[in-house]
Amino acid sequence: MSAGAMSAAKSVPPQPLPQEVPMEATPAKSAPKKKPRGRPPKSQAKKQEKITDTMKVEKKPKRKIDRFKGTPESELLLRTLPDHLSPNLDIVIIGINPGLMAAYVGHHYPGPGNHFWKCIYMSRLIDRPMTAMDDFKLINYGIGFTNVVERTTPGSKDLSRKEMGEGAKILVGKLQKYQPRIAAFNGKSIYDAFSTVFFGKKLKKDFQFGQQPDLVPGTNTRIFVMPSSSARCAQFPRAQDKVQFYLRLKRLRNELKGIQEDREVEETDYSFDLIKAIEDAKRTKVKQEKNFDVDTCAGAHVHADPPAAGAAPGAAPGVAAAGTGDAPQPNWDNVFPPMDFVDHIPDITSQ
């Protein structure tokens, strides 16, 4: 190789090797985004269309029950309820004060849910069913009515403690004047106010209904406490739960008047002589056999059969059609007397 060729070969720069293209890395999967808890902010929340936005439902007005036939309540609050009292009554029923319905009708315990009139009849303190419209008639049964407070209110809770105390003093004045045998308080709360004023003690939790140990001050009048006759009485909600106290009230009245209670049904020992019964039954059987006449079997003792098959229309029962040759047959079912009582008695005389 010549020197010129060698110099030309040296002057050619070396060519760079081709570089490998790097492979693209697979992107890693990102974790799913968690939805934020709670309600979205108001700016992002979509307004949900309500049915009432497009269709308004008109509410029906509440139906008002006219209990007092148009009489305003303000007028009823001014009314009072008359007492039914006379000297020497057996029982005076003492209520707390008139309610609106009592003031409206002018009679005691007129409410449809009040159990007074049911209980007083069920206990036979009166001899026939009555209603509040008959309250003045109970004087004839020795029963009167009054209240601790005369003022009418929608409910007993509208009365103040002071008002109850003043009413209790007025009540004692009435009882001292008329001197009944028994003052029957129709409700525990009524007697509680009375006891606080005159005996200086409130009723205990274990208070027992019925006759109390104290007398009405200045009288010989016994004190009897009954559960309230109102249907709202939670301890005794039904009439049959309360009638027992009306029965006890009746018993106390009878004791004070010297009336003896109706005697209970007494047990009586009955003896049965079997030998004598057999002899009587045999005599009866002999008498029946003597009066029995076999010749009457075709008459009174014979019950005719229905018309035989093929009988002529209008033919007598038991008579066959003409030409059949069959004689009429009587019914012998009741010809002989039935088995008598003596036939059912076992023979134990020989045992």
SEVEX-621713 format. One record per residue (C-alpha): x, y, z; residue number from 1. Coordinates in steps of 0.001 Angstrom, whole numbers, plus 500000, padded with zeros to 6 digits. Layout:
# SEVEX-621713
+--------+--------+--------+------+
!     xx !     yy !     zz ! voro !
+--------+--------+--------+------+
!      X !      Y !      Z !  NUM !
...
+--------+--------+--------+------+
END
This chain:
# SEVEX-621713
+--------+--------+--------+------+
!     xx !     yy !     zz ! voro !
+--------+--------+--------+------+
! 500000 ! 500000 ! 500000 !    1 !
! 501359 ! 503378 ! 499065 !    2 !
! 502019 ! 506069 ! 501567 !    3 !
! 499221 ! 508275 ! 500154 !    4 !
! 496628 ! 505563 ! 500566 !    5 !
! 497684 ! 504909 ! 504110 !    6 !
! 497429 ! 508555 ! 505029 !    7 !
! 493958 ! 508743 ! 503471 !    8 !
! 492828 ! 505741 ! 505484 !    9 !
! 494056 ! 507289 ! 508685 !   10 !
! 492259 ! 510550 ! 507983 !   11 !
! 488760 ! 508847 ! 507812 !   12 !
! 487108 ! 509100 ! 511271 !   13 !
! 485557 ! 505947 ! 512724 !   14 !
! 481756 ! 505639 ! 512394 !   15 !
! 479795 ! 505380 ! 515730 !   16 !
! 477909 ! 502162 ! 516418 !   17 !
! 474072 ! 502362 ! 516267 !   18 !
! 472557 ! 502787 ! 519749 !   19 !
! 469777 ! 500510 ! 520961 !   20 !
! 466397 ! 502171 ! 521339 !   21 !
! 465271 ! 501728 ! 524971 !   22 !
! 461879 ! 500026 ! 525462 !   23 !
! 459122 ! 502158 ! 526894 !   24 !
! 458307 ! 501217 ! 530479 !   25 !
! 454715 ! 500169 ! 531183 !   26 !
! 453141 ! 502823 ! 533394 !   27 !
! 452138 ! 501494 ! 536838 !   28 !
! 448386 ! 501344 ! 537603 !   29 !
! 447354 ! 504058 ! 539972 !   30 !
! 445143 ! 503172 ! 542968 !   31 !
! 441450 ! 504061 ! 542515 !   32 !
! 440515 ! 507350 ! 544030 !   33 !
! 438351 ! 507047 ! 547140 !   34 !
! 435080 ! 508877 ! 547101 !   35 !
! 434891 ! 511475 ! 549797 !   36 !
! 432574 ! 510548 ! 552624 !   37 !
! 429650 ! 512654 ! 553653 !   38 !
! 427458 ! 514881 ! 551603 !   39 !
! 429020 ! 516735 ! 548675 !   40 !
! 429335 ! 520469 ! 549022 !   41 !
! 426304 ! 522479 ! 548047 !   42 !
! 428112 ! 523825 ! 544997 !   43 !
! 428570 ! 520299 ! 543575 !   44 !
! 425293 ! 518768 ! 544750 !   45 !
! 422655 ! 518413 ! 542107 !   46 !
! 419294 ! 519778 ! 542985 !   47 !
! 416792 ! 516940 ! 543168 !   48 !
! 413406 ! 517796 ! 541880 !   49 !
! 410640 ! 517075 ! 544347 !   50 !
! 407219 ! 515880 ! 543438 !   51 !
! 405735 ! 518721 ! 545413 !   52 !
! 407635 ! 521198 ! 543206 !   53 !
! 405558 ! 520251 ! 540212 !   54 !
! 402351 ! 519107 ! 541922 !   55 !
! 401307 ! 520751 ! 545155 !   56 !
! 399116 ! 518624 ! 547415 !   57 !
! 396574 ! 520645 ! 549281 !   58 !
! 396186 ! 519624 ! 552917 !   59 !
! 392653 ! 519045 ! 554072 !   60 !
! 391685 ! 521270 ! 556947 !   61 !
! 391196 ! 519429 ! 560219 !   62 !
! 387605 ! 518781 ! 561014 !   63 !
! 386557 ! 520515 ! 564174 !   64 !
! 384103 ! 518651 ! 566363 !   65 !
! 381487 ! 520967 ! 567732 !   66 !
! 380975 ! 519353 ! 571134 !   67 !
! 378948 ! 522206 ! 572548 !   68 !
! 376644 ! 523068 ! 569627 !   69 !
! 378229 ! 526419 ! 568960 !   70 !
! 378483 ! 527488 ! 572604 !   71 !
! 381846 ! 529234 ! 573045 !   72 !
! 384210 ! 527879 ! 575656 !   73 !
! 384457 ! 531289 ! 577291 !   74 !
! 380758 ! 531110 ! 578116 !   75 !
! 381037 ! 527599 ! 579561 !   76 !
! 383840 ! 528699 ! 581879 !   77 !
! 381400 ! 531100 ! 583537 !   78 !
! 378856 ! 528387 ! 584328 !   79 !
! 378693 ! 526350 ! 587530 !   80 !
! 377172 ! 523005 ! 588427 !   81 !
! 374387 ! 522756 ! 591024 !   82 !
! 374772 ! 520588 ! 594126 !   83 !
! 372236 ! 517876 ! 594917 !   84 !
! 372214 ! 517718 ! 598705 !   85 !
! 369710 ! 517162 ! 601482 !   86 !
! 370018 ! 516346 ! 605202 !   87 !
! 370981 ! 512856 ! 606376 !   88 !
! 371922 ! 511353 ! 603035 !   89 !
! 373619 ! 507966 ! 602961 !   90 !
! 376369 ! 508974 ! 600528 !   91 !
! 377636 ! 512239 ! 599072 !   92 !
! 379749 ! 511816 ! 595928 !   93 !
! 382490 ! 514475 ! 595920 !   94 !
! 384100 ! 515501 ! 592640 !   95 !
! 386935 ! 517936 ! 592081 !   96 !
! 385244 ! 520601 ! 589891 !   97 !
! 382986 ! 520835 ! 586812 !   98 !
! 384476 ! 520186 ! 583400 !   99 !
! 383333 ! 521799 ! 580167 !  100 !
! 380904 ! 519019 ! 579259 !  101 !
! 379377 ! 518991 ! 582752 !  102 !
! 378954 ! 522765 ! 582608 !  103 !
! 377371 ! 522497 ! 579163 !  104 !
! 374726 ! 519896 ! 580077 !  105 !
! 374355 ! 521027 ! 583707 !  106 !
! 374690 ! 517507 ! 585177 !  107 !
! 377317 ! 515457 ! 586983 !  108 !
! 379651 ! 513022 ! 585168 !  109 !
! 378160 ! 513286 ! 581651 !  110 !
! 381293 ! 512334 ! 579704 !  111 !
! 380828 ! 509296 ! 577439 !  112 !
! 384072 ! 507799 ! 578766 !  113 !
! 383214 ! 508347 ! 582418 !  114 !
! 382515 ! 505114 ! 584301 !  115 !
! 380513 ! 506544 ! 587196 !  116 !
! 377033 ! 505667 ! 585962 !  117 !
! 378078 ! 502186 ! 584876 !  118 !
! 379718 ! 501389 ! 588210 !  119 !
! 376952 ! 502737 ! 590397 !  120 !
! 374441 ! 500517 ! 588598 !  121 !
! 376689 ! 497448 ! 588407 !  122 !
! 377143 ! 497643 ! 592178 !  123 !
! 373351 ! 497910 ! 592600 !  124 !
! 373569 ! 501133 ! 594557 !  125 !
! 370711 ! 501997 ! 592216 !  126 !
! 368216 ! 499472 ! 590904 !  127 !
! 368115 ! 500548 ! 587259 !  128 !
! 370492 ! 502068 ! 584708 !  129 !
! 370663 ! 505854 ! 584775 !  130 !
! 372621 ! 508621 ! 583079 !  131 !
! 373921 ! 512040 ! 584047 !  132 !
! 370546 ! 513514 ! 583152 !  133 !
! 369104 ! 511603 ! 586133 !  134 !
! 371614 ! 512838 ! 588723 !  135 !
! 368974 ! 514721 ! 590728 !  136 !
! 366938 ! 511496 ! 591056 !  137 !
! 369650 ! 509829 ! 593139 !  138 !
! 368414 ! 511810 ! 596132 !  139 !
! 365658 ! 509173 ! 596264 !  140 !
! 368398 ! 506551 ! 596750 !  141 !
! 370080 ! 508556 ! 599506 !  142 !
! 372915 ! 509710 ! 597225 !  143 !
! 373918 ! 513335 ! 596621 !  144 !
! 376513 ! 515262 ! 594589 !  145 !
! 378889 ! 518154 ! 595196 !  146 !
! 382383 ! 519338 ! 594195 !  147 !
! 385408 ! 520691 ! 596025 !  148 !
! 385724 ! 523693 ! 593673 !  149 !
! 382751 ! 525304 ! 591969 !  150 !
! 384699 ! 526945 ! 589132 !  151 !
! 384545 ! 525290 ! 585718 !  152 !
! 387855 ! 524553 ! 583988 !  153 !
! 388908 ! 522549 ! 580909 !  154 !
! 390810 ! 520202 ! 583230 !  155 !
! 391616 ! 519698 ! 586892 !  156 !
! 395224 ! 520759 ! 586237 !  157 !
! 393960 ! 524306 ! 585763 !  158 !
! 393169 ! 524532 ! 589484 !  159 !
! 395734 ! 525956 ! 591865 !  160 !
! 396692 ! 524368 ! 595163 !  161 !
! 395369 ! 527406 ! 596997 !  162 !
! 392028 ! 527121 ! 595223 !  163 !
! 391786 ! 523463 ! 596212 !  164 !
! 392494 ! 524304 ! 599848 !  165 !
! 389826 ! 526993 ! 599965 !  166 !
! 387348 ! 524650 ! 598299 !  167 !
! 388072 ! 521949 ! 600890 !  168 !
! 387052 ! 524332 ! 603677 !  169 !
! 383782 ! 525131 ! 601895 !  170 !
! 383186 ! 521398 ! 601422 !  171 !
! 383534 ! 520714 ! 605152 !  172 !
! 380946 ! 523409 ! 605832 !  173 !
! 378487 ! 521621 ! 603535 !  174 !
! 379141 ! 518234 ! 605147 !  175 !
! 378701 ! 519691 ! 608622 !  176 !
! 375386 ! 521174 ! 607532 !  177 !
! 373890 ! 518083 ! 605867 !  178 !
! 375569 ! 515349 ! 607974 !  179 !
! 375693 ! 512458 ! 605461 !  180 !
! 376770 ! 509010 ! 606610 !  181 !
! 379587 ! 508732 ! 604054 !  182 !
! 381630 ! 511287 ! 602122 !  183 !
! 382845 ! 509448 ! 599015 !  184 !
! 385760 ! 511188 ! 597274 !  185 !
! 385751 ! 510371 ! 593568 !  186 !
! 389501 ! 510398 ! 593054 !  187 !
! 392703 ! 510148 ! 595056 !  188 !
! 393929 ! 513655 ! 594188 !  189 !
! 390755 ! 515195 ! 595626 !  190 !
! 391236 ! 513521 ! 598978 !  191 !
! 394956 ! 514340 ! 598924 !  192 !
! 394162 ! 518063 ! 598906 !  193 !
! 391505 ! 517558 ! 601598 !  194 !
! 393846 ! 515540 ! 603822 !  195 !
! 396640 ! 518095 ! 603484 !  196 !
! 394393 ! 520940 ! 604651 !  197 !
! 392568 ! 519246 ! 607540 !  198 !
! 394852 ! 516449 ! 608697 !  199 !
! 398182 ! 518032 ! 607804 !  200 !
! 399442 ! 514999 ! 605899 !  201 !
! 399870 ! 514078 ! 602275 !  202 !
! 398943 ! 510651 ! 601030 !  203 !
! 401685 ! 508045 ! 600919 !  204 !
! 402668 ! 506008 ! 597895 !  205 !
! 401152 ! 502879 ! 599428 !  206 !
! 397788 ! 504597 ! 599927 !  207 !
! 394862 ! 502183 ! 599998 !  208 !
! 391492 ! 503047 ! 598491 !  209 !
! 388363 ! 502454 ! 600542 !  210 !
! 387313 ! 503580 ! 604012 !  211 !
! 389786 ! 505861 ! 605780 !  212 !
! 390443 ! 505964 ! 609540 !  213 !
! 389523 ! 509642 ! 609955 !  214 !
! 386111 ! 511313 ! 610095 !  215 !
! 385131 ! 514578 ! 608452 !  216 !
! 385950 ! 517269 ! 611056 !  217 !
! 382951 ! 518214 ! 613193 !  218 !
! 380808 ! 515297 ! 611980 !  219 !
! 380320 ! 511552 ! 612284 !  220 !
! 380694 ! 511235 ! 608515 !  221 !
! 382950 ! 508407 ! 607358 !  222 !
! 385442 ! 509056 ! 604601 !  223 !
! 385602 ! 506700 ! 601630 !  224 !
! 388008 ! 507179 ! 598712 !  225 !
! 387399 ! 505653 ! 595275 !  226 !
! 389524 ! 505733 ! 592124 !  227 !
! 388529 ! 508472 ! 589727 !  228 !
! 385623 ! 507417 ! 587539 !  229 !
! 387334 ! 509066 ! 584575 !  230 !
! 388591 ! 506788 ! 581803 !  231 !
! 391972 ! 508527 ! 582148 !  232 !
! 392579 ! 506790 ! 585460 !  233 !
! 395663 ! 504748 ! 584545 !  234 !
! 395604 ! 502496 ! 587602 !  235 !
! 391999 ! 501391 ! 586981 !  236 !
! 391266 ! 502109 ! 583300 !  237 !
! 388057 ! 500048 ! 582933 !  238 !
! 384670 ! 500145 ! 584628 !  239 !
! 384999 ! 496528 ! 585769 !  240 !
! 388245 ! 497482 ! 587516 !  241 !
! 386480 ! 500140 ! 589591 !  242 !
! 383171 ! 498497 ! 590415 !  243 !
! 384725 ! 496621 ! 593348 !  244 !
! 385077 ! 499923 ! 595222 !  245 !
! 381426 ! 500770 ! 594618 !  246 !
! 380519 ! 497370 ! 596053 !  247 !
! 382609 ! 498130 ! 599134 !  248 !
! 380904 ! 501509 ! 599391 !  249 !
! 377529 ! 499785 ! 599313 !  250 !
! 378660 ! 497340 ! 602009 !  251 !
! 379765 ! 500205 ! 604257 !  252 !
! 376444 ! 501965 ! 603757 !  253 !
! 374537 ! 498817 ! 604709 !  254 !
! 376658 ! 498355 ! 607828 !  255 !
! 375978 ! 501909 ! 608985 !  256 !
! 372248 ! 501508 ! 608350 !  257 !
! 372065 ! 498066 ! 609936 !  258 !
! 371012 ! 496386 ! 606706 !  259 !
! 371975 ! 492741 ! 606473 !  260 !
! 373654 ! 491696 ! 603286 !  261 !
! 371965 ! 489125 ! 601083 !  262 !
! 372947 ! 485724 ! 602381 !  263 !
! 375093 ! 483605 ! 600172 !  264 !
! 373711 ! 480356 ! 598792 !  265 !
! 374133 ! 477775 ! 601527 !  266 !
! 375079 ! 474186 ! 600866 !  267 !
! 372409 ! 471651 ! 601825 !  268 !
! 372909 ! 467932 ! 602344 !  269 !
! 370490 ! 465898 ! 600293 !  270 !
! 370074 ! 462168 ! 600967 !  271 !
! 368885 ! 459644 ! 598399 !  272 !
! 367309 ! 456380 ! 599583 !  273 !
! 367865 ! 453945 ! 596720 !  274 !
! 365689 ! 451176 ! 598219 !  275 !
! 362767 ! 453542 ! 598606 !  276 !
! 363271 ! 454860 ! 595088 !  277 !
! 363080 ! 451316 ! 593659 !  278 !
! 359864 ! 450573 ! 595553 !  279 !
! 358255 ! 453811 ! 594378 !  280 !
! 359294 ! 453112 ! 590798 !  281 !
! 357839 ! 449582 ! 590935 !  282 !
! 354515 ! 450871 ! 592235 !  283 !
! 354444 ! 453406 ! 589426 !  284 !
! 355156 ! 450687 ! 586864 !  285 !
! 352368 ! 448449 ! 588181 !  286 !
! 349964 ! 451356 ! 587989 !  287 !
! 350969 ! 452017 ! 584375 !  288 !
! 350483 ! 448355 ! 583432 !  289 !
! 347007 ! 448267 ! 584969 !  290 !
! 345959 ! 451311 ! 582982 !  291 !
! 347388 ! 449913 ! 579756 !  292 !
! 344771 ! 448383 ! 577412 !  293 !
! 346027 ! 446235 ! 574543 !  294 !
! 342692 ! 446557 ! 572761 !  295 !
! 343438 ! 450203 ! 572176 !  296 !
! 346518 ! 449409 ! 570137 !  297 !
! 344634 ! 450111 ! 566927 !  298 !
! 343466 ! 453431 ! 568320 !  299 !
! 345303 ! 455904 ! 570455 !  300 !
! 348485 ! 453851 ! 570736 !  301 !
! 348751 ! 453190 ! 567004 !  302 !
! 350496 ! 455726 ! 564815 !  303 !
! 349389 ! 455290 ! 561212 !  304 !
! 351991 ! 454859 ! 558540 !  305 !
! 352149 ! 457177 ! 555558 !  306 !
! 350141 ! 456114 ! 552479 !  307 !
! 351440 ! 452873 ! 551029 !  308 !
! 352997 ! 452736 ! 547610 !  309 !
! 350342 ! 452523 ! 544933 !  310 !
! 347591 ! 453759 ! 547204 !  311 !
! 344731 ! 455559 ! 545611 !  312 !
! 344671 ! 459324 ! 545975 !  313 !
! 342833 ! 460297 ! 549134 !  314 !
! 343097 ! 456800 ! 550611 !  315 !
! 343578 ! 456478 ! 554340 !  316 !
! 347149 ! 456044 ! 555555 !  317 !
! 348253 ! 452438 ! 555766 !  318 !
! 345586 ! 451268 ! 553267 !  319 !
! 346835 ! 449681 ! 550074 !  320 !
! 345303 ! 450216 ! 546689 !  321 !
! 342207 ! 448202 ! 545853 !  322 !
! 342863 ! 444779 ! 544416 !  323 !
! 346295 ! 444346 ! 545933 !  324 !
! 345025 ! 442042 ! 548670 !  325 !
! 347271 ! 443642 ! 551299 !  326 !
! 345573 ! 444344 ! 554604 !  327 !
! 346352 ! 447614 ! 556379 !  328 !
! 349205 ! 447174 ! 558818 !  329 !
! 349274 ! 449222 ! 562033 !  330 !
! 352466 ! 450778 ! 563338 !  331 !
! 353498 ! 448832 ! 566459 !  332 !
! 356335 ! 451083 ! 567496 !  333 !
! 354499 ! 452631 ! 570438 !  334 !
! 351994 ! 449916 ! 571244 !  335 !
! 353805 ! 448834 ! 574406 !  336 !
! 354862 ! 451338 ! 577021 !  337 !
! 358513 ! 452356 ! 576979 !  338 !
! 361049 ! 451194 ! 579535 !  339 !
! 360363 ! 452752 ! 582916 !  340 !
! 362728 ! 454329 ! 585387 !  341 !
! 362696 ! 451169 ! 587493 !  342 !
! 364265 ! 449206 ! 584640 !  343 !
! 367318 ! 451468 ! 584788 !  344 !
! 367918 ! 450978 ! 588523 !  345 !
! 370401 ! 448206 ! 589274 !  346 !
! 369238 ! 445526 ! 591667 !  347 !
! 371558 ! 445896 ! 594636 !  348 !
! 369200 ! 444615 ! 597303 !  349 !
! 370527 ! 441080 ! 596977 !  350 !
! 374163 ! 442169 ! 597072 !  351 !
+--------+--------+--------+------+
END
